[in-house]
């Protein structure tokens, strides 16, 4: 559990609940079914979440300054008397003495992290707040005040960079001379992303974008239709990079399972070589095209309270799909020969959500945090993660999040038992009154029409 308070922008977040403020479009933090070596990359996305309320709610004139602690993990020396107890064994017969101990024992917190937290706590007591910290990176905010001693663009501030550093100068923190910001500004690079406080959006710095673009291009040209097979480390490298930038390319999250599934096929063997599957190359080409588009950013918008307009979705293999919005209904009957391998009840439930998006688009609902009720835990899980190992479900998630992105909608899925789901009778062919039916004639996408009457 993390309690984090920063005035004047207040945010309180519990890891087992949703943040008070939801902004932009991010279907919870993505999780991957691949090997454990891939999962840690998701922490990058997790740690970006606390930035959400700071950016869209930043008042006019908000500035930030990023600082980096030099050689952070070498700055926790071990007491000489403790070194005999911190011997590490490598290969048989090889032993090493640990002279620095930044990570702490398994029963204790990170030593380096506690030092960083102490820096933040002292700064806050000295009036420098709010501050965001991740390992050796600190991002300090500064808000306009009425009568501050420092001026910039006609606004007054309580401190500038030099004043801020002077308040903790006695700590002798070894700040990195070449990393971070030299002054407070309305734009700042933190955790490898460029945050625009004035325009309330986030983007990849140009050099980072080119780096990831080259990474994707190199993988495609090296391993597509050539005798070259790739190693596990090749897949892990590109997968980790794409997990990171999926933060502001959320529609790309459903293009990651092919990579994680491909990595899983190595079974942890670092020396085996495999050819990437066609789906891997197809999804990487999507990333290549996306990263080649200049000027892409993710707008961060405070969503306020969730919109609950009585949205319910359901599906059944015996009849079809039922959807209710604001007490009005729409239903889609399945064709007799709809069943194909991989297209099951969870696929139908996912299609119900996809069809709902087209309905919301027609109804003109946008820029909202919307509550959606479903009685299928599998669909809720796939939608929250933004992807599925089932290729048919994954394609439906593609379509769903494409619409969500264009409408700036943030879905929150709520489970309801089938007995309490008013869309359940619709999915079984028990249609509602004709006068409460949605008046427009919505047809499934062309590739799905053979599956419906």
TORVO-800137 format. One line per field, with one value per residue (C-alpha): x, y, z; residue number from 1. Coordinates in steps of 0.25 Angstrom, whole numbers, plus 5000, padded with zeros to 4 digits. Example, Ala and Ser with C-alpha at 12.3 -4.5 7.8 and 13.67 -1.06 7.14 Angstrom:
2
u [5049; 5055] .
v [4982; 4996] .
w [5031; 5029] .
nr [1; 2] .
END
This chain:
453
u [5000; 5005; 4999; 5005; 5000; 5004; 4998; 4992; 4990; 4985; 4986; 4984; 4986; 4985; 4991; 4979; 4969; 4967; 4973; 4964; 4968; 4968; 4973; 4976; 4974; 4980; 4974; 4980; 4994; 4997; 5001; 5008; 5007; 5021; 5033; 5036; 5048; 5038; 5029; 5038; 5037; 5022; 5028; 5032; 5017; 5012; 5021; 5016; 5002; 5005; 5009; 4995; 4988; 5000; 5000; 4985; 4982; 4995; 4991; 4996; 5011; 5014; 5029; 5037; 5052; 5058; 5070; 5079; 5087; 5101; 5105; 5093; 5095; 5110; 5106; 5103; 5116; 5117; 5123; 5136; 5131; 5119; 5127; 5130; 5115; 5112; 5121; 5115; 5118; 5119; 5124; 5129; 5141; 5139; 5135; 5133; 5132; 5120; 5126; 5113; 5099; 5089; 5077; 5076; 5073; 5061; 5055; 5058; 5055; 5064; 5076; 5078; 5063; 5062; 5073; 5065; 5053; 5060; 5065; 5050; 5045; 5055; 5052; 5037; 5040; 5048; 5036; 5040; 5028; 5022; 5033; 5033; 5044; 5048; 5061; 5072; 5062; 5055; 5045; 5042; 5030; 5029; 5016; 5013; 5011; 5007; 5019; 5031; 5045; 5048; 5042; 5040; 5031; 5024; 5020; 5026; 5032; 5036; 5049; 5057; 5067; 5079; 5070; 5064; 5078; 5083; 5073; 5079; 5093; 5098; 5094; 5105; 5096; 5105; 5096; 5100; 5105; 5100; 5087; 5074; 5070; 5078; 5066; 5051; 5043; 5029; 5034; 5043; 5048; 5045; 5046; 5050; 5037; 5035; 5024; 5018; 5012; 5006; 4999; 4996; 5002; 5013; 5022; 5035; 5047; 5051; 5064; 5056; 5046; 5057; 5064; 5051; 5048; 5062; 5061; 5048; 5053; 5066; 5058; 5049; 5060; 5069; 5059; 5048; 5050; 5065; 5073; 5075; 5068; 5067; 5071; 5062; 5070; 5066; 5051; 5053; 5060; 5049; 5038; 5043; 5044; 5030; 5024; 5030; 5024; 5011; 5008; 5004; 5001; 4990; 4985; 4998; 4996; 4988; 5000; 5009; 5004; 5010; 5024; 5022; 5016; 5028; 5038; 5031; 5033; 5048; 5045; 5056; 5067; 5077; 5084; 5073; 5069; 5055; 5049; 5038; 5024; 5016; 5008; 5021; 5025; 5011; 5010; 5024; 5021; 5009; 5019; 5028; 5017; 5013; 5027; 5029; 5018; 5023; 5018; 5010; 5007; 4997; 4987; 4985; 4971; 4965; 4953; 4945; 4935; 4931; 4919; 4909; 4898; 4894; 4903; 4902; 4907; 4905; 4906; 4902; 4906; 4891; 4886; 4896; 4899; 4891; 4894; 4887; 4891; 4882; 4871; 4870; 4875; 4881; 4883; 4891; 4887; 4897; 4897; 4895; 4909; 4916; 4926; 4940; 4953; 4956; 4943; 4936; 4928; 4939; 4941; 4926; 4926; 4938; 4930; 4919; 4929; 4934; 4920; 4917; 4928; 4921; 4908; 4915; 4921; 4908; 4902; 4913; 4918; 4933; 4944; 4938; 4941; 4930; 4925; 4922; 4916; 4919; 4917; 4929; 4942; 4950; 4946; 4948; 4962; 4965; 4960; 4967; 4980; 4978; 4981; 4978; 4986; 4974; 4977; 4962; 4959; 4972; 4967; 4954; 4962; 4970; 4957; 4951; 4963; 4964; 4950; 4953; 4965; 4958; 4947; 4956; 4948; 4953; 4946; 4944; 4938; 4930; 4926; 4911; 4905; 4897; 4884; 4887; 4890; 4879; 4886; 4886; 4871; 4875; 4887; 4877; 4867; 4857; 4857; 4851; 4840; 4841; 4839; 4852; 4860; 4872; 4866; 4879; 4882; 4896; 4903; 4915; 4928; 4929; 4938; 4929; 4916; 4916; 4915; 4902; 4888] .
v [5000; 5014; 5027; 5039; 5053; 5065; 5079; 5085; 5073; 5062; 5047; 5035; 5021; 5007; 4996; 4988; 4998; 5008; 5022; 5034; 5041; 5033; 5040; 5037; 5023; 5011; 4998; 4996; 4991; 4980; 4967; 4956; 4941; 4940; 4935; 4942; 4949; 4958; 4961; 4971; 4981; 4984; 4991; 5003; 5005; 5003; 5014; 5023; 5023; 5033; 5043; 5043; 5053; 5063; 5065; 5067; 5075; 5084; 5099; 5109; 5112; 5098; 5095; 5082; 5079; 5065; 5061; 5048; 5043; 5039; 5024; 5022; 5007; 5009; 5019; 5009; 5004; 4992; 4994; 4987; 4978; 4974; 4969; 4955; 4953; 4958; 4948; 4944; 4931; 4930; 4918; 4907; 4911; 4926; 4936; 4951; 4961; 4971; 4985; 4992; 4987; 4996; 4985; 4981; 4967; 4959; 4963; 4978; 4989; 4994; 5001; 5011; 5013; 5017; 5027; 5033; 5033; 5041; 5051; 5053; 5054; 5065; 5073; 5072; 5077; 5089; 5092; 5086; 5078; 5070; 5060; 5048; 5037; 5025; 5019; 5030; 5039; 5050; 5059; 5072; 5081; 5096; 5103; 5118; 5126; 5140; 5146; 5136; 5141; 5135; 5140; 5133; 5138; 5148; 5137; 5136; 5123; 5119; 5113; 5110; 5099; 5105; 5109; 5095; 5088; 5098; 5093; 5079; 5083; 5077; 5063; 5064; 5057; 5053; 5059; 5054; 5066; 5062; 5056; 5063; 5077; 5090; 5098; 5097; 5097; 5094; 5082; 5071; 5057; 5047; 5032; 5033; 5041; 5055; 5062; 5075; 5081; 5093; 5085; 5073; 5062; 5052; 5047; 5040; 5049; 5048; 5041; 5030; 5029; 5027; 5017; 5008; 5010; 5005; 4993; 4989; 4991; 4983; 4971; 4971; 4972; 4962; 4951; 4952; 4942; 4940; 4928; 4935; 4930; 4939; 4936; 4938; 4951; 4957; 4955; 4959; 4972; 4977; 4972; 4980; 4992; 4991; 4988; 5001; 5010; 5003; 5013; 5024; 5014; 5006; 5000; 4994; 4985; 4975; 4974; 4969; 4954; 4949; 4953; 4948; 4935; 4934; 4936; 4925; 4915; 4916; 4910; 4919; 4913; 4924; 4917; 4911; 4918; 4920; 4926; 4937; 4934; 4942; 4948; 4953; 4960; 4965; 4972; 4977; 4984; 4991; 4996; 5000; 5008; 5014; 5019; 5024; 5034; 5048; 5056; 5045; 5048; 5044; 5054; 5053; 5058; 5057; 5048; 5052; 5042; 5030; 5030; 5019; 5019; 5005; 4998; 4983; 4973; 4958; 4946; 4932; 4921; 4917; 4930; 4942; 4955; 4965; 4979; 4989; 5004; 5014; 5004; 5002; 4989; 4983; 4968; 4960; 4946; 4936; 4929; 4913; 4910; 4921; 4911; 4910; 4906; 4917; 4924; 4921; 4927; 4937; 4941; 4944; 4952; 4960; 4963; 4968; 4979; 4982; 4984; 4993; 5002; 5004; 5007; 5017; 5024; 5025; 5031; 5041; 5037; 5042; 5047; 5039; 5028; 5018; 5006; 4994; 4982; 4967; 4954; 4947; 4948; 4944; 4955; 4965; 4960; 4961; 4975; 4980; 4974; 4979; 4966; 4951; 4938; 4935; 4941; 4943; 4950; 4958; 4963; 4968; 4975; 4982; 4987; 4991; 4999; 5006; 5012; 5015; 5023; 5031; 5034; 5036; 5026; 5019; 5006; 5000; 4986; 4982; 4967; 4964; 4950; 4945; 4945; 4960; 4964; 4969; 4966; 4951; 4949; 4957; 4948; 4936; 4941; 4947; 4961; 4973; 4982; 4988; 5002; 5001; 4996; 5005; 5011; 5011; 4999; 4994; 4983; 4975; 4978; 4972; 4961; 4957; 4957; 4942; 4939; 4946; 4946] .
w [5000; 4996; 5002; 4994; 4997; 4990; 4991; 4983; 4975; 4984; 4981; 4989; 4983; 4988; 4979; 4982; 4977; 4966; 4966; 4970; 4957; 4944; 4932; 4917; 4913; 4920; 4922; 4936; 4936; 4926; 4931; 4922; 4922; 4917; 4925; 4938; 4932; 4924; 4935; 4942; 4930; 4934; 4947; 4938; 4934; 4948; 4953; 4943; 4949; 4960; 4950; 4944; 4954; 4954; 4939; 4935; 4948; 4948; 4949; 4939; 4942; 4948; 4946; 4949; 4950; 4949; 4956; 4956; 4967; 4962; 4964; 4972; 4975; 4979; 4990; 5001; 5006; 5015; 5029; 5030; 5041; 5033; 5021; 5026; 5026; 5012; 5004; 4991; 4984; 4969; 4961; 4970; 4978; 4975; 4986; 4986; 4997; 4995; 4998; 4994; 4998; 4991; 4991; 5005; 5011; 5007; 5020; 5019; 5009; 4999; 5005; 4994; 4993; 5008; 5006; 4994; 5002; 5013; 5003; 4999; 5013; 5017; 5004; 5008; 5022; 5015; 5007; 4994; 4989; 4982; 4978; 4970; 4972; 4965; 4969; 4966; 4958; 4965; 4959; 4967; 4964; 4967; 4967; 4965; 4978; 4981; 4987; 4984; 4983; 4970; 4956; 4943; 4931; 4940; 4951; 4965; 4971; 4985; 4980; 4968; 4965; 4973; 4985; 4985; 4985; 4996; 5005; 5006; 5003; 5016; 5011; 5000; 4990; 4978; 4967; 4953; 4945; 4932; 4935; 4938; 4937; 4939; 4942; 4945; 4933; 4928; 4921; 4927; 4924; 4935; 4934; 4919; 4915; 4912; 4920; 4916; 4928; 4920; 4910; 4919; 4910; 4910; 4898; 4895; 4893; 4879; 4882; 4889; 4878; 4868; 4877; 4879; 4864; 4860; 4870; 4863; 4849; 4853; 4858; 4846; 4836; 4843; 4846; 4836; 4824; 4826; 4831; 4844; 4856; 4868; 4883; 4895; 4899; 4885; 4888; 4903; 4899; 4889; 4897; 4909; 4901; 4895; 4909; 4913; 4902; 4902; 4914; 4903; 4892; 4899; 4887; 4885; 4898; 4890; 4880; 4891; 4894; 4881; 4886; 4900; 4895; 4886; 4897; 4905; 4894; 4898; 4911; 4918; 4909; 4905; 4894; 4886; 4873; 4867; 4855; 4859; 4856; 4845; 4856; 4863; 4850; 4847; 4861; 4860; 4847; 4854; 4864; 4853; 4846; 4859; 4863; 4849; 4851; 4856; 4867; 4874; 4889; 4899; 4904; 4920; 4923; 4937; 4936; 4949; 4954; 4946; 4937; 4941; 4930; 4932; 4922; 4922; 4912; 4911; 4901; 4900; 4891; 4889; 4883; 4882; 4889; 4897; 4901; 4909; 4910; 4918; 4919; 4903; 4897; 4885; 4881; 4871; 4867; 4864; 4850; 4852; 4847; 4855; 4863; 4859; 4867; 4877; 4876; 4888; 4899; 4904; 4889; 4888; 4902; 4896; 4884; 4892; 4898; 4884; 4879; 4891; 4887; 4873; 4880; 4889; 4877; 4871; 4884; 4884; 4897; 4898; 4908; 4920; 4930; 4928; 4936; 4928; 4935; 4930; 4936; 4929; 4938; 4926; 4917; 4929; 4931; 4916; 4915; 4927; 4922; 4908; 4902; 4901; 4897; 4888; 4875; 4872; 4885; 4883; 4870; 4876; 4887; 4876; 4870; 4884; 4888; 4875; 4877; 4892; 4887; 4877; 4887; 4899; 4907; 4920; 4922; 4936; 4936; 4948; 4950; 4952; 4954; 4942; 4950; 4952; 4938; 4930; 4917; 4920; 4915; 4902; 4899; 4900; 4890; 4900; 4894; 4901; 4897; 4883; 4888; 4897; 4886; 4881; 4868; 4859; 4851; 4855; 4847; 4851; 4844; 4831; 4835; 4846; 4838; 4834; 4849; 4851; 4844] .
nr [1; 2; 3; 4; 5; 6; 7; 8; 9; 10; 11; 12; 13; 14; 15; 16; 17; 18; 19; 20; 21; 22; 23; 24; 25; 26; 27; 28; 29; 30; 31; 32; 33; 34; 35; 36; 37; 38; 39; 40; 41; 42; 43; 44; 45; 46; 47; 48; 49; 50; 51; 52; 53; 54; 55; 56; 57; 58; 59; 60; 61; 62; 63; 64; 65; 66; 67; 68; 69; 70; 71; 72; 73; 74; 75; 76; 77; 78; 79; 80; 81; 82; 83; 84; 85; 86; 87; 88; 89; 90; 91; 92; 93; 94; 95; 96; 97; 98; 99; 100; 101; 102; 103; 104; 105; 106; 107; 108; 109; 110; 111; 112; 113; 114; 115; 116; 117; 118; 119; 120; 121; 122; 123; 124; 125; 126; 127; 128; 129; 130; 131; 132; 133; 134; 135; 136; 137; 138; 139; 140; 141; 142; 143; 144; 145; 146; 147; 148; 149; 150; 151; 152; 153; 154; 155; 156; 157; 158; 159; 160; 161; 162; 163; 164; 165; 166; 167; 168; 169; 170; 171; 172; 173; 174; 175; 176; 177; 178; 179; 180; 181; 182; 183; 184; 185; 186; 187; 188; 189; 190; 191; 192; 193; 194; 195; 196; 197; 198; 199; 200; 201; 202; 203; 204; 205; 206; 207; 208; 209; 210; 211; 212; 213; 214; 215; 216; 217; 218; 219; 220; 221; 222; 223; 224; 225; 226; 227; 228; 229; 230; 231; 232; 233; 234; 235; 236; 237; 238; 239; 240; 241; 242; 243; 244; 245; 246; 247; 248; 249; 250; 251; 252; 253; 254; 255; 256; 257; 258; 259; 260; 261; 262; 263; 264; 265; 266; 267; 268; 269; 270; 271; 272; 273; 274; 275; 276; 277; 278; 279; 280; 281; 282; 283; 284; 285; 286; 287; 288; 289; 290; 291; 292; 293; 294; 295; 296; 297; 298; 299; 300; 301; 302; 303; 304; 305; 306; 307; 308; 309; 310; 311; 312; 313; 314; 315; 316; 317; 318; 319; 320; 321; 322; 323; 324; 325; 326; 327; 328; 329; 330; 331; 332; 333; 334; 335; 336; 337; 338; 339; 340; 341; 342; 343; 344; 345; 346; 347; 348; 349; 350; 351; 352; 353; 354; 355; 356; 357; 358; 359; 360; 361; 362; 363; 364; 365; 366; 367; 368; 369; 370; 371; 372; 373; 374; 375; 376; 377; 378; 379; 380; 381; 382; 383; 384; 385; 386; 387; 388; 389; 390; 391; 392; 393; 394; 395; 396; 397; 398; 399; 400; 401; 402; 403; 404; 405; 406; 407; 408; 409; 410; 411; 412; 413; 414; 415; 416; 417; 418; 419; 420; 421; 422; 423; 424; 425; 426; 427; 428; 429; 430; 431; 432; 433; 434; 435; 436; 437; 438; 439; 440; 441; 442; 443; 444; 445; 446; 447; 448; 449; 450; 451; 452; 453] .
END
